[in-house]
Amino acid sequence: MKKVTLYIIPGVGESTRSKNYKEIIRSSQKLGHKVIPVNIRWSAKMDVSDFISQAKEIILDDGKNCFVLGFSLGAYIAAILAPKKKIAGLIFCSMSPYFKSNLKDIPLSAKRYWGKKMINSFKKYNFPSYIHKRGWFLIGSEDWDFAIEANKHFYKNWSGKKDFFLIRGAGHELKHPNYIKQVKKIIGKL
């Protein structure tokens, strides 16, 4: 049996100590996987570059049996790190759509939520192209329409082997039972 390492990057303001992440961690560990939480120090004094740097320090170049699961901004961070790390695959859960090419279409309410500093930091990053790693793309059917369309676009442009899952009944949350069930199925196949 191959030894799998799974890094988990939670969404902004979240921690892998919450119930939903603990459930995913326990399920993965029962399969014999080594799980490494990537808990970001979320601070309003920082921007996305600071969050990416924190994750980059934790995620090692483990190679062919290493996978990264990210939720929301955690998935965004995983995408940015994908070309820079020797990893086998990525599980993108409700990836934030704030890549440079999408910013012109982001509603004003989202721009206000993030603030000028964060929006300006998002301008530095494009969704990576020509990544030949395994990719799983998941998003809730009740998520923000713009995010769903953006995630479909990311999936379409992913160069490696890939799967897309629209999670019925789930919004922008990794705690919905259908979401957890699909994540566990993917982890079971690593």
C-alpha positions, -999 to +999 in steps of 0.1 A: +000+000+000+014+034-010+019+060+017-001+091+008+005+125+022-025+149+022-021+186+030-053+204+039-056+242+034-089+256+049-108+286+037-102+321+050-109+325+087-112+287+091-090+261+108-086+224+103-097+221+139-133+226+130-157+196+129-159+192+091-121+192+086-116+169+115-140+144+098-120+146+066-088+142+085-100+111+105-113+095+073-080+100+056-060+087+085-082+056+087-070+049+052-034+051+064-027+086+049-005+111+066-024+143+070-007+177+074-029+206+083-019+239+066-035+263+091-029+298+078-026+328+101-054+349+086-049+385+094-064+417+080-028+431+080-018+406+054-027+399+018-030+368-004+008+368-010+014+365+027-011+336+029+006+319-001+040+322+016+027+306+048+014+276+029+045+273+007+066+269+039+045+240+051+039+221+019+070+201+011+080+186-023+069+151-014+063+140-050+041+113-065+021+104-034+015+139-022-019+156-026-033+190-015-069+197-006-080+233-004-113+250+003-122+284-011-092+307-007-073+276+005-080+261-030-069+293-046-036+291-027-032+254-037-037+264-074-010+291-071+014+267-055+007+238-080+034+247-105+059+253-078+056+221-058+063+185-066+028+170-058+007+144-076-027+161-074-050+187-060-085+186-047-101+221-053-132+226-032-152+257-041-121+275-054-122+313-050-125+329-084-103+359-076-076+354-103-064+383-123-085+375-154-117+374-134-114+405-113-130+428-139-162+407-135-163+405-097-193+422-083-188+454-064-201+437-032-173+412-033-147+440-040-160+458-009-159+427+012-122+420+003-111+456+003-087+474-020-055+458-005-067+423-011-081+430-045-048+446-055-029+415-042-052+392-063-041+411-094-007+394-091-021+359-098-034+341-128-049+306-127-020+283-136-020+268-170-003+237-184-003+219-150-002+182-158-011+171-122-043+153-112-071+177-104-105+173-088-128+203-089-158+204-065-183+232-059-218+234-044-248+237-066-260+265-044-228+284-044-225+319-060-233+316-098-201+335-107-180+311-086-197+280-102-190+293-137-154+303-128-148+268-114-161+252-146-137+274-165-108+264-143-117+227-148-119+231-186-084+247-186-067+222-164-042+202-184-039+171-163-063+143-157-094+158-140-129+154-127-156+180-119-183+175-093-213+199-087-224+190-052-261+189-050-277+210-022-244+225-010-236+262-009-202+277-002-195+253+027-174+223+032-197+210+059-226+199+038-230+160+040-230+156+002-197+176+000-180+156+028-192+124+011-176+133-022-144+145-006-141+112+012-147+092-020-119+111-037-095+106-007-104+069-008-090+067-043-057+084-037 
